Amino acid sequence: NAYNGEEDVFTVRREDTDIATAVSVLVDLSTSMVKENKGHLAMLATIALAEALEKTDVSYEILGFCTNRDDDCNHEMKVAVRQYQREHPDEFSFSGKLNYSRYEPINMVEFKGYHDNLNKCRASMAAIDQLPYKCYVGNCDGESLLLAYDRLRVRQEPRKVLMVLSDGAPHIRACKVEAPPHLGEHLKQVVSEIEADGVETLGIGIVDSSVQEYYPNHVVVNNVDSLISTALDQGVIGEGMTSKVYEASCGKKQCRLAIKKISQDALELAKELRNLQYLTGHKHCRIVECFGEYDEPGFKCLVFDYIPEKLDNIIANQGVHFTGEQFNNLTFQMIDVLDYLESINLTHYDFKPDNILYNREENRIKLIDFGMAKMPGDYGFSSPLSELKALGYIIAVLQFMMKNACTQYQGRMKCLEHFSGKCSAEELVNDKSLWSDRLSDVAKKVVSISYVGRSEQREDVVKLRFELFPREQFLPENVIFA
């Protein structure tokens, strides 16, 4: 539409992707943080992290946590606990010692709230290493995380992240039990419960690696620059030589997206753009959809459908428990997508579990990453069905995991040991000692022909897939085959 009556000035409506994420940053203010200049590093890191988050347009808050050295308050709590001991003697140890974790109150400091302006909060964050003496006491991490989690979980953003900056294990000065083990186990339990509720956690060790004991997702930083690069890259869900894939979401539609950022000077960029443009006109339910592209300084950004799990992780974690039906379903879909690529003359050239996503809700795979794909005329082009060899290796490893209840690595070793020495598919099929009893005869044929079969047998695999998983199950009930 013309803008303001000017015929040569136009407005263009642009649908931006919004990173609908809420982040809570929790900073350890315990005594150990003032040693070895860690408090100063924490202050610099907190400000730098806030500035970096500000640029991403996510909602975030900055909190500090420690226990309080308020002697009057501590005395009141001691009196209250002793009174409780007299009234409930059975809850205390035979020695008469007070069996509780702390009597120091937890001190939570809000440096910046979700709705606060960063410029108005810089002064308070700059005072992190200059707080009053009554701060910088102990760090009761588990309970402090729960307090931050209570604030975070009521946020409306679909993605929630809790980042904790700490330099060591939980410790309370006034503990009457073994402080580190007791508090450490509680912290592990809290982190597990928070993540089970869908909140992501990240432990950031300040010149200390203790965070690895408590946070499955953790990094250790020794300077501010490394903090920013590692903390903000936690949104990375995939990474290549010249690209990274980030999770994002569309704020208006509340849908999740994957943003692939490719360096503008990457040699494969032009090829990937060509392949994606070609696939746009040849959509398939088992190929990830590209919704569009946009530019950032130094990067070309591609917007894809988001699917959280890779087939590699599914096989590694659940392959041992696969049923015959699940095996057939997975194999059917992988053959199906290769057959489709054959029909449009596009060879993926990097067909592996790490480039196959798995949608649990739809029980469907989607092939990704066409940066190496080739078309007729490209150097080294060959039939897309030549990648049945890679497919055969994937499902051969899976069937060994099913048969031997072994890890993915052990399955690979068994595959190389038992399958590579066979000279024909017929030999593999007839060797009953190799196969899981969960596999049908058709499944065994598919694995064998895919792995060691001759090129002229590829079409046999394509046809066999319909015996693996009945074609009718993918069609409406009212469709009848002649």
C-alpha positions in Angstrom: 0.0 0.0 0.0 1.2 3.5 -0.7 2.3 5.4 2.4 0.8 8.8 3.3 -0.3 9.4 -0.3 3.2 9.1 -1.7 3.1 6.7 -4.7 6.7 5.8 -4.5 6.8 5.0 -0.8 5.4 1.7 0.3 4.9 -0.1 3.6 5.6 -3.8 3.9 4.2 -5.9 6.7 6.8 -8.1 8.3 6.1 -11.0 10.6 9.0 -11.1 13.1 9.8 -14.1 15.2 9.7 -13.3 18.9 11.8 -15.2 21.4 9.0 -15.8 23.9 11.3 -16.7 26.8 11.5 -15.7 30.5 14.9 -15.8 32.2 15.7 -15.6 35.9 19.3 -15.0 36.7 20.3 -16.0 40.3 23.6 -14.8 41.6 25.4 -16.4 44.6 26.3 -13.7 47.2 27.9 -16.1 49.8 31.2 -15.4 51.7 33.3 -17.3 49.2 32.3 -14.9 46.4 34.3 -12.1 48.0 37.5 -14.2 48.0 39.8 -14.3 45.0 38.0 -11.4 43.4 35.0 -13.6 42.5 32.5 -11.0 43.8 33.9 -8.4 41.4 33.8 -10.9 38.5 30.2 -11.8 39.5 29.3 -8.1 39.4 30.8 -7.6 35.9 29.3 -10.8 34.7 25.8 -10.0 35.9 25.9 -6.6 34.2 27.3 -8.0 31.0 24.7 -10.8 31.0 21.9 -8.3 31.6 23.1 -6.2 28.7 23.2 -9.2 26.4 19.7 -10.4 27.5 18.4 -6.9 26.9 19.4 -7.1 23.2 17.4 -10.3 22.8 14.1 -8.8 23.9 13.5 -11.7 26.3 11.9 -11.0 29.7 14.4 -11.4 32.5 15.1 -10.6 36.2 18.4 -10.5 38.2 18.3 -11.9 41.8 20.9 -12.4 44.4 20.8 -15.1 47.2 22.6 -15.8 50.4 21.8 -16.4 54.1 21.7 -13.4 56.5 24.1 -12.6 59.3 21.4 -10.9 61.3 22.2 -11.9 64.9 18.9 -10.7 66.4 17.0 -12.7 63.8 19.2 -15.7 64.3 18.7 -15.6 68.0 14.9 -15.5 67.6 15.0 -18.5 65.3 17.2 -20.5 67.8 14.7 -19.8 70.5 11.8 -20.9 68.3 13.6 -24.1 67.4 14.5 -25.0 71.0 10.8 -24.4 72.0 9.8 -26.8 69.1 12.3 -29.3 70.4 10.8 -29.3 73.9 7.3 -29.8 72.4 8.4 -32.5 69.8 11.4 -34.4 71.4 10.8 -37.5 69.1 11.9 -35.5 66.0 15.4 -34.9 67.3 18.4 -37.1 67.6 19.3 -39.1 70.7 22.3 -36.8 71.4 19.9 -33.9 71.8 21.5 -32.0 68.9 19.1 -29.8 66.9 18.4 -31.8 63.8 17.7 -29.0 61.3 19.5 -27.5 58.3 19.7 -23.8 59.2 18.6 -21.0 61.4 20.0 -18.2 59.3 17.2 -16.6 57.2 17.5 -16.6 53.4 18.3 -13.2 51.9 16.9 -12.7 48.4 18.0 -9.5 46.7 16.2 -8.2 43.6 18.6 -6.3 41.4 16.3 -6.1 38.5 12.7 -7.2 38.1 11.1 -8.4 34.9 9.5 -5.0 34.2 12.3 -2.8 35.4 14.4 -0.6 33.1 18.0 -1.8 32.9 19.5 1.7 33.0 17.8 2.3 36.4 19.1 -1.0 37.8 22.8 -0.7 36.9 23.7 1.0 40.1 22.3 -1.8 42.3 24.0 -4.4 40.2 27.3 -2.5 40.4 27.1 -2.9 44.2 27.1 -6.7 44.1 30.7 -6.8 45.5 30.1 -4.0 48.0 27.0 -5.2 49.9 26.7 -4.9 53.7 28.6 -7.3 55.9 25.5 -9.1 56.9 25.3 -10.4 53.3 27.9 -12.7 51.9 27.3 -15.5 54.5 26.1 -18.9 53.4 24.4 -20.1 50.3 21.3 -22.3 50.6 21.0 -23.0 46.9 18.1 -25.4 46.9 15.6 -23.2 48.8 16.8 -20.1 46.9 16.2 -21.8 43.6 12.7 -22.7 44.7 12.0 -19.1 45.5 13.2 -17.9 42.1 11.3 -20.8 40.5 8.1 -19.6 42.2 8.5 -16.2 40.5 9.5 -17.7 37.1 6.7 -20.4 36.8 3.9 -17.8 36.8 5.3 -16.1 33.7 3.2 -16.5 30.5 6.2 -17.1 28.2 6.2 -20.7 26.9 10.0 -21.1 27.5 11.5 -20.5 30.9 15.2 -20.6 31.8 16.8 -20.4 35.3 20.5 -19.4 35.3 22.5 -19.7 38.5 25.9 -18.1 38.9 27.8 -19.8 41.7 31.4 -20.5 42.8 30.9 -23.7 44.9 28.7 -26.1 46.7 25.9 -25.1 49.0 27.0 -24.3 52.5 25.4 -22.8 55.6 27.5 -21.6 58.6 24.9 -22.6 61.2 24.3 -26.2 59.9 24.0 -28.8 62.7 24.2 -31.7 60.2 26.7 -32.4 57.5 26.2 -29.3 55.5 27.6 -29.9 52.0 26.2 -33.5 51.4 22.8 -32.6 52.9 22.3 -29.4 51.1 23.9 -30.7 47.9 21.4 -33.6 47.7 18.5 -31.2 48.2 19.9 -28.9 45.4 20.0 -31.9 43.0 16.4 -32.8 44.0 15.2 -29.2 43.4 17.0 -29.0 40.0 15.4 -32.3 39.0 11.9 -31.1 40.0 12.2 -27.8 38.3 13.4 -29.4 35.0 10.6 -31.9 35.3 8.2 -29.0 35.2 9.6 -27.8 31.9 11.9 -25.1 33.2 15.4 -25.2 31.8 18.3 -24.8 34.2 21.9 -23.7 33.6 24.6 -23.8 36.3 27.3 -21.2 35.6 30.5 -21.9 37.7 32.4 -18.7 38.5 36.1 -19.9 38.4 34.8 -23.2 39.9 33.6 -26.5 38.5 31.3 -27.5 41.4 28.2 -26.7 39.3 28.7 -29.9 37.3 27.7 -31.9 40.4 24.3 -30.3 40.6 23.2 -29.1 37.1 23.0 -31.4 34.1 23.4 -28.3 31.9 26.4 -26.4 33.1 29.4 -24.3 32.1 32.5 -22.9 33.9 33.7 -19.4 33.1 36.8 -17.5 34.1 36.1 -14.2 32.6 33.1 -12.1 31.4 33.6 -12.7 27.7 33.4 -16.5 28.1 30.3 -16.1 30.2 28.4 -14.2 27.5 29.4 -16.6 24.7 28.6 -19.8 26.7 25.5 -18.6 28.5 23.7 -17.2 25.5 24.6 -20.2 23.3 22.6 -22.5 25.6 19.7 -21.8 23.2 21.7 -23.6 20.5 20.0 -26.9 19.6 22.4 -27.7 16.7 25.8 -26.7 15.4 27.8 -27.1 12.3 31.2 -25.8 11.0 29.7 -22.5 9.8 26.2 -22.5 11.3 24.2 -22.7 14.5 20.6 -23.6 15.1 18.6 -21.8 17.8 15.2 -22.5 19.3 12.8 -19.6 19.0 9.0 -19.1 19.0 6.5 -16.9 17.3 4.9 -14.7 20.0 1.6 -14.2 18.2 0.9 -17.9 17.3 2.8 -19.4 20.3 4.5 -21.9 17.9 8.1 -23.0 18.3 10.6 -22.5 15.5 14.2 -23.3 14.7 16.4 -20.5 13.4 19.5 -21.7 11.5 22.1 -18.9 11.3 24.7 -19.5 8.6 27.8 -17.3 8.1 27.3 -15.1 5.0 30.8 -16.1 3.8 30.2 -19.8 4.2 30.9 -21.7 0.9 27.9 -23.9 1.3 25.4 -21.1 1.8 24.5 -20.6 -1.8 24.1 -24.4 -2.3 21.8 -24.7 0.8 19.7 -21.8 -0.3 19.3 -23.4 -3.8 18.4 -26.8 -2.3 15.8 -25.2 0.1 14.3 -23.2 -2.7 14.0 -26.5 -4.7 12.4 -28.3 -1.8 9.9 -25.5 -1.3 8.2 -26.7 -4.5 8.5 -30.3 -3.5 7.1 -30.5 0.1 6.9 -33.8 1.9 5.7 -34.8 5.3 9.0 -36.3 6.2 11.2 -33.3 5.3 11.4 -30.4 7.6 9.7 -27.3 6.3 11.5 -24.0 5.7 9.2 -21.0 6.3 11.5 -18.3 5.1 14.7 -16.4 5.6 16.0 -13.0 6.8 19.4 -11.3 7.2 21.4 -10.4 10.3 24.8 -8.7 10.2 27.1 -11.4 8.9 24.5 -14.1 8.8 21.7 -15.5 6.7 18.9 -16.8 9.0 16.7 -19.6 7.9 13.4 -20.3 9.7 12.4 -23.9 10.1 9.7 -26.0 11.7 10.8 -27.0 15.3 11.0 -30.6 16.4 12.8 -31.1 19.8 14.3 -34.5 19.5 16.8 -36.1 17.2 16.6 -39.7 16.1 20.2 -40.2 17.4 19.0 -39.5 21.0 15.9 -41.6 20.6 17.9 -44.6 19.6 20.6 -44.0 22.2 18.1 -43.7 25.1 15.3 -46.0 24.0 16.6 -48.3 21.3 17.0 -51.3 23.7 13.2 -51.1 24.3 12.0 -50.8 20.7 9.2 -53.1 19.7 9.1 -54.8 16.3 6.3 -52.4 15.3 8.3 -49.4 16.3 11.3 -50.7 14.4 9.1 -51.3 11.3 7.5 -47.9 11.5 10.9 -46.1 11.8 12.4 -48.1 8.9 9.3 -47.6 6.7 9.6 -43.8 7.1 13.3 -43.6 6.4 12.9 -45.7 3.2 9.9 -43.6 2.3 11.8 -40.3 2.5 14.7 -41.7 0.5 12.3 -42.9 -2.2 10.8 -39.5 -2.4 14.2 -37.8 -2.8 14.9 -40.3 -5.6 11.7 -39.2 -7.3 12.8 -35.5 -7.3 16.5 -36.3 -8.0 18.0 -34.8 -4.8 20.6 -36.7 -2.8 20.9 -35.7 0.8 24.6 -36.9 1.2 24.5 -36.7 5.0 21.9 -39.2 5.9 22.4 -40.1 9.6 20.4 -40.1 12.8 21.8 -36.7 13.9 20.1 -35.2 10.8 16.7 -36.9 11.4 14.2 -35.4 13.8 11.6 -37.4 15.6 8.1 -36.0 16.5 6.7 -38.1 19.4 3.2 -36.7 19.1 2.9 -37.6 15.4 5.2 -40.6 15.6 6.9 -39.2 12.5 10.4 -38.4 11.4 11.6 -35.3 9.5 14.9 -35.1 7.6 16.9 -31.9 8.0 20.1 -30.2 6.9 20.3 -30.1 3.1 23.6 -28.1 3.0 25.5 -31.0 1.4 22.6 -32.2 -0.9 23.4 -32.7 -4.6 21.4 -32.5 -7.8 22.1 -33.9 -11.3 25.0 -31.9 -12.7 26.7 -31.4 -9.3 30.1 -33.0 -8.9 29.8 -36.4 -7.3 26.0 -36.7 -7.7 24.7 -40.3 -7.4 21.3 -41.9 -6.9 19.5 -40.8 -3.7 18.9 -44.5 -3.0 22.6 -45.0 -2.7 22.0 -43.8 0.9 20.2 -47.0 1.7 23.7 -48.1 2.9 23.6 -45.5 5.6 20.0 -46.4 6.5 21.1 -50.1 6.7 23.8 -49.2 9.2 21.3 -47.2 11.3 18.7 -49.9 11.6 21.4 -52.7 11.9 22.8 -50.9 15.0 19.3 -50.5 16.4 18.5 -54.2 16.0 21.7 -55.2 17.8 20.7 -53.0 20.7 17.3 -54.7 20.7 18.8 -58.1 20.6 21.6 -57.7 23.1 20.2 -55.0 25.4 23.4 -53.0 24.9 24.3 -49.4 24.4 24.4 -47.6 21.1 28.2 -47.7 21.0 28.2 -51.5 21.7 25.5 -51.9 19.0 27.8 -50.2 16.5 30.7 -52.4 17.4 28.6 -55.6 17.0 27.3 -54.3 13.7 30.9 -53.8 12.4 31.9 -57.2 13.8 29.1 -59.4 12.5 27.7 -57.6 9.4 30.7 -56.3 7.7 32.2 -59.7 7.1 29.2 -61.0 5.3 29.4 -61.0 1.5 25.7 -61.1 0.7 22.3 -60.1 2.0 21.2 -63.7 1.8 24.0 -64.8 4.2 22.9 -62.2 6.8 19.2 -63.1 6.6 20.0 -66.8 7.0 22.3 -66.4 10.1 19.6 -66.6 12.8 22.2 -66.0 15.6 22.4 -62.3 14.5 18.8 -61.3 14.8 16.5 -60.0 17.5 13.4 -62.1 17.8 11.4 -58.9 17.6 12.2 -58.5 13.9 10.0 -60.0 11.2 11.5 -61.8 8.2 10.7 -58.8 6.1 12.6 -56.5 8.5 15.6 -58.8 8.3 15.6 -58.6 4.5 15.3 -54.8 4.6 18.3 -54.5 7.0 20.4 -56.9 5.0 19.8 -55.6 1.6 20.2 -52.0 2.7 23.5 -52.7 4.4 25.3 -55.1 2.0 22.9 -55.3 -1.0 23.9 -54.6 -4.6 22.7 -51.4 -6.3 20.3 -53.4 -8.4 18.6 -54.6 -5.2 17.7 -51.1 -4.0 14.3 -51.1 -5.7 13.5 -54.3 -3.8 14.0 -52.5 -0.5 11.7 -49.7 -1.6 8.9 -52.2 -2.4 9.5 -54.2 0.7 8.7 -51.2 2.9 5.0 -51.7 2.3 5.2 -55.2 3.9 7.0 -53.6 6.9 4.3 -51.2 7.7 0.9 -51.6 6.0 0.3 -48.7 3.5 -3.4 -48.5 4.6 -2.4 -47.2 8.1 -1.2 -43.9 6.5 -4.4 -43.3 4.6 -8.0 -42.4 5.5 -10.3 -45.3 6.4 -12.5 -44.8 3.3 -9.7 -45.4 0.9 -9.9 -48.9 -0.6 -7.1 -50.5 -2.6 -8.1 -52.4 -5.8 
